[in-house]
Amino acid sequence: MGVSDYNWLTNKMAEEIVTPGLVLEQGLALVGFSRDRQQSVRRSKNLERFKTHFGAAPSVIAAIWMDLKTTPVPEANISDVANTSVNHLLMAAHFLKCYPKENECEAVFGLSDTTVRKWMWCYIKRLQALKETKIVWPVHWNPNESGQEAETTFVVAVDGVHCRIQEPMHGNHSKNPQRCSHKFKQAGLAYEVALSIFENRCVWINGPFAAGKNDVSIFRAALKAKMTAGKELGLADKGCRGEAALLAMASSQDSTEAREFKSRALARHEKFNGQLKNFGCLSEQFRHGIEKHKMCFEAVAVICQHQLENGSPLMVV
């Protein structure tokens, strides 16, 4: 980055209002696109470049920045963080999307690995903390809390997501079958994700679990207790057989309308899973341990929830 570009970026960073346009400019400058290169192409090309490096549109990152500054969750709020800027959030988003190694981050950002690591994990942790307000089971689905009777209706689609991890040490054994995912035949972690069927909202995440644990066991671990038999129904695939009172699956006895409804609801969920896996930290083999994988998974889920709310809704069932 040249001196003129640095001065231009510094002046932009001094502005108090972080708009999508400013985020677009700063983000592209951060990963090496000079002002001249940005101005020489159409805006659509710059937006494509931005999404390639940060996984979401500038409007989404701007909305996240505002949430981080105004959230009532102390662990997520950045108002008390000294000497920070939207660039630090962009570093975290770049890491989640591209999952580079530390020496690659040094080259991209022109900063020491210590500085990059500090800000990157600072913001990933705060993104994770936003889960408390962004990924919430609606109170009106729980009659014990709302004081009202829940309607008998489909409310959620439930599915499992598997992510690759490095094979843990097993002493004399080369592999641990309990860690092995049947989806890609190597060590992995499993998460349970529930989406509201009629709203653009992820309402539940649970995990991680060893990838060898089946979906119905994971469902029984926590989500089952959130639902009310005879009042709330979920949709799931055949991995959750055995919980017919709470989870419906495709059946040969379904009417044409019911078959279409279930198919679209599960396809919609696969679309959200694809948005999660669009981030390299969840699609590539993870190098940073299980605790940090949970941080990254939940941080990515928060970003994807912001995407649903800011221009990228899921299809209507």
Secondary structure, 3 states (H helix, E strand, C coil): CCHHHHHHHHHHHCCCCCCHHHHHHHHHHHCCCCHHHHHCCCHHHHHHHHHHHHCCCHHHHHHHHHHHHHCCCCCCCCCCCCCCCHHHHHHHHHHHHHCCCHHHHHHHHCCCHHHHHHHHHHHHHHHHHCHHHHCCCCHHHCHHHHCCCCCCEEEEEEEEEEEEECCCCCCCCCCCCCCEECCCCEEEEEEEEEEECCCCCEEEEEEEEECCCCHHHHHHHCHHHHCCCCCEEEECCHHHCCCCCCEECCCCCCCHHHHHHHHHHHHHHHHHHHHHHCCHHHHCCECCCHHHHHHHHHHHHHHHHHHHHCCCCCCCC
